[in-house]
Amino acid sequence: MGVLYQNDDFGRDGLAGLKTALEADRTSWSLSRAMSPSDADIRSQVLNLRNDGAEVVVAYSLPGFSAQLISGAAALAGNRRSC
């Protein structure tokens, strides 16, 4: 599992909550990438998560970043035979 989060209070709080929930369930993840609210392009973070082996990505982001994440993932999936 990968986590993409905004590097602000909103994203860090989401990341902390997920970490707490997963630890309670004795589950962990090793992939996380931060994005700054001022980033105009997050394709590199999406590509890094894919290259690191993330099969599922949890995102803590505002709608603008979520749209970039979805479109970036769709573009990457277009380069693969399966998603």
N, C-alpha and C positions, 0 to 999 in steps of 0.2 A: 504494500500500500504506500502510496506517495501522498504527501500533504503539500499543498500550495497555499500560502497564506500571505495576507497583506502584513507588511512589517509596521503595524501600528497597533493601538490598543485593541481594536476589533479583531484583527487577525491573530494576535498573540493570545488573546483571551480564548478564542476558538481553539487554537492549538493546545493550550493548557487544558481546556475541558476535554478535548479528545484524548489527550495523553492520560488524564485521570481515569476516563472511562475505559480505555484500553488496558491500563494497568490493573484495574479492578477485575477485568476479564482475563488477565494474564496474557494479553496479546500485545504485541509491539510492532513498530514499524521502524525502518531505518532511513527512509527517504523523506526529506522535507526541503522545500525551497521557499525562500522569502521573496516578496516583490514589494517594491516601494510604491506608495500611492502616486508618486510622480512619474513612474515608469510609463512610457508611451507604448512599449512593446514588451510582451512577456514570452515571446516565442522561445527564447533561450532557456527559460525555466521549464517550459513544457517539454522541450526537446531533452533537457537534462533528466527530467523524471522518466521519460520513455527510455532513454539510453541506460539509465540506472536500473531498469527492469520493473518499474511500476506498472502494474496491471489495473489497479484501481487508484483513482486520485480523489481525495477529499479536498475541497477548496473552501477557504474562509476569505471571501472577497466581496466587494461591492459589485453591483450589476455590470459595470463597465469592464472590470477585470474578468468577471465570469464569462462575458461574451467573448473576450479575447481567448480565454482558456478553451472554451468549447470550439471556437473556430480554429484555433491552433491544433487541438487534438484531432479535429476532423481532417485538417490538411495532412497531418502526419498519418492518420489512418488511411487516407487516400493513397499513400505510398506503400501500403502493406496489403497483403491479400486478405487478412482478417483483422478484426478489432477485438 
